[in-house]
């Protein structure tokens, strides 16, 4: 969100009643990259005032929680460790990647798991879809649970330097509690999986 838009007062309403939507007066793409674009829109707020907002547009991403459940009490999760320039450090992450425009979400998840880790899975189940930063990023992420996994040869992109590390679920949950895992999609994926396991709904 641009600084001009962020200086405005927020409109609040009572619980159960949604505030009116802003009206888009005009939009234009101000940046077009290989992974995302930035769209600048002029809006008329419900108050009648106008403002400018910049939004990152993206075709969506898939996240894969690939598990070996041979030990049902403490499954093994396929984790990645890679350097992230934006965070300026190595991060623990679940495998993930961009869905190509028009690509089926499950097909994208299967493709990304093979490309990044080499693993394949016998069964797939969608866990959750979420927006990581909906204030100005239009990217959604969809987490898929992959079971019955089998190791294979990875096919990473030329700029991907990924360390694949199978880890116990209990270890990764402990690292979340200790603040050692800072990747949002990974925290959400592991937490949702663990909660559903405890309720035996998977």
C-alpha positions in Angstrom: 0.0 0.0 0.0 1.3 3.4 -0.9 2.1 6.0 1.8 -0.6 8.2 0.5 -3.3 5.6 1.1 -1.9 4.5 4.4 -2.5 7.9 6.0 -6.2 7.6 5.8 -8.5 6.8 8.7 -9.8 3.2 8.7 -13.6 2.7 8.5 -14.9 0.4 11.2 -18.3 -1.1 11.6 -20.1 -3.2 14.2 -19.6 -6.9 14.2 -21.8 -8.7 11.6 -21.9 -5.7 9.3 -19.3 -5.3 6.6 -18.2 -1.8 5.5 -18.9 -0.7 2.0 -16.3 -1.4 -0.7 -14.1 1.2 -2.3 -14.7 2.0 -6.0 -11.9 1.5 -8.5 -11.7 4.5 -10.7 -8.7 3.5 -12.8 -5.8 1.0 -12.8 -2.6 0.6 -14.7 0.3 -1.8 -14.5 3.4 0.1 -13.4 5.8 -3.0 -13.3 5.7 -6.3 -15.2 8.2 -8.9 -14.1 8.6 -12.6 -14.8 7.0 -13.6 -11.5 4.6 -10.8 -10.6 3.3 -7.4 -11.6 2.5 -4.2 -9.7 -0.8 -2.5 -10.4 -1.5 1.0 -9.3 -5.2 1.9 -8.8 -7.0 5.1 -8.1 -9.9 4.4 -5.6 -12.8 6.3 -4.3 -13.3 5.4 -0.6 -16.7 5.0 0.9 -16.1 8.4 2.6 -15.9 10.0 -0.9 -12.2 10.7 -0.7 -9.8 9.3 -3.4 -6.5 7.5 -2.9 -3.8 5.5 -4.7 -3.0 1.9 -3.9 -0.2 -0.3 -5.3 -1.0 -4.0 -5.4 1.4 -6.9 -6.2 -0.5 -9.3 -8.6 0.6 -12.9 -8.7 -0.8 -16.1 -10.1 -0.7 -17.9 -6.8 1.7 -20.4 -5.1 1.6 -24.0 -4.0 3.2 -25.3 -0.8 3.8 -29.0 -0.2 3.9 -30.7 3.1 5.4 -34.1 2.1 5.3 -36.6 4.9 6.6 -40.1 5.7 4.0 -41.4 8.2 5.7 -44.8 8.8 6.1 -43.6 12.4 2.5 -42.3 12.9 3.4 -40.8 16.3 6.2 -38.6 14.9 6.1 -38.4 11.1 9.1 -37.2 9.0 8.5 -34.0 7.0 10.5 -33.1 3.9 12.1 -29.7 4.7 14.2 -27.3 2.7 16.9 -25.0 3.8 17.9 -22.2 1.5 19.3 -18.7 1.5 16.7 -15.9 1.1 18.0 -12.6 -0.1 15.0 -10.7 1.2 15.5 -12.1 4.7 19.4 -12.0 4.4 19.6 -15.5 6.0 19.0 -19.2 5.5 15.5 -20.2 6.3 13.7 -23.5 7.0 10.8 -24.0 4.6 8.4 -26.4 3.1 8.8 -26.9 -0.6 6.8 -24.3 -2.6 6.6 -22.5 -5.9 4.6 -20.4 -8.2 1.6 -21.8 -10.0 1.9 -21.0 -13.7 -1.0 -19.0 -15.2 -3.8 -21.4 -16.1 -2.1 -24.4 -14.4 -4.2 -26.7 -12.2 -3.2 -26.2 -8.6 -2.7 -29.9 -7.8 -0.6 -30.3 -11.0 1.5 -27.3 -9.9 2.0 -28.9 -6.4 3.1 -32.2 -7.9 5.5 -30.5 -10.3 7.1 -28.3 -7.6 7.6 -31.3 -5.3 9.5 -33.2 -8.0 11.5 -30.1 -9.2 12.7 -29.1 -5.8 13.0 -32.4 -3.9 12.7 -35.3 -6.4 10.0 -36.8 -4.2 6.7 -38.2 -5.6 3.6 -39.0 -3.6 0.8 -41.5 -3.8 -2.0 -39.4 -2.3 -2.7 -35.7 -2.1 -5.0 -33.6 0.1 -5.5 -29.8 0.2 -5.0 -28.5 3.7 -5.6 -24.7 3.5 -5.4 -21.6 1.3 -4.4 -18.3 2.7 -3.1 -14.8 1.8 0.2 -14.0 3.4 0.0 -10.2 3.2 -3.3 -9.1 1.8 -2.8 -5.5 2.5 -0.8 -5.1 -0.7 0.1 -8.6 -2.1 -2.6 -10.4 -4.1 -0.7 -13.7 -4.0 -2.6 -16.6 -2.4 -0.8 -19.8 -1.2 -2.4 -23.2 -1.1 -0.9 -25.9 1.1 -1.1 -29.6 0.0 -0.5 -32.7 2.1 1.5 -35.3 0.2 1.6 -38.8 1.5 3.1 -42.1 0.5 6.2 -40.4 -0.6 9.1 -41.9 -2.6 12.5 -40.3 -3.1 13.7 -39.5 -6.6 15.9 -37.1 -8.6 15.3 -33.4 -8.1 15.1 -31.0 -11.1 15.8 -27.6 -9.6 15.8 -24.4 -11.6 19.2 -22.9 -12.4 19.0 -20.3 -9.6 17.7 -22.7 -6.9 20.3 -24.0 -4.4 18.3 -26.0 -2.0 19.3 -28.4 0.8 16.8 -31.1 1.3 16.5 -32.3 5.0 14.0 -34.9 6.2 13.0 -33.8 9.8 10.8 -35.1 12.5 7.6 -33.2 12.9 8.2 -32.8 16.6 11.6 -31.2 16.0 10.1 -28.7 13.5 7.2 -27.8 15.9 9.8 -27.2 18.7 11.7 -24.9 16.4 8.5 -23.0 15.7 8.0 -22.5 19.4 11.6 -21.4 19.8 11.3 -18.8 17.0 13.8 -20.6 14.8 11.4 -21.0 11.9 10.3 -17.7 10.5 8.8 -18.6 7.2 5.0 -18.0 7.4 3.8 -20.7 5.0 5.9 -23.3 6.9 4.6 -22.3 10.3 1.0 -22.4 9.0 1.5 -25.8 7.2 3.1 -27.6 10.1 0.7 -26.1 12.6 -2.5 -27.0 10.6 -1.2 -30.5 9.9 -0.3 -31.1 13.6 -3.7 -29.8 14.7 -5.6 -32.0 12.3 -3.6 -35.0 13.3 -4.5 -34.4 16.9 -8.2 -34.3 16.0 -7.7 -37.3 13.7 -9.4 -35.6 10.8 -6.8 -36.3 8.2 
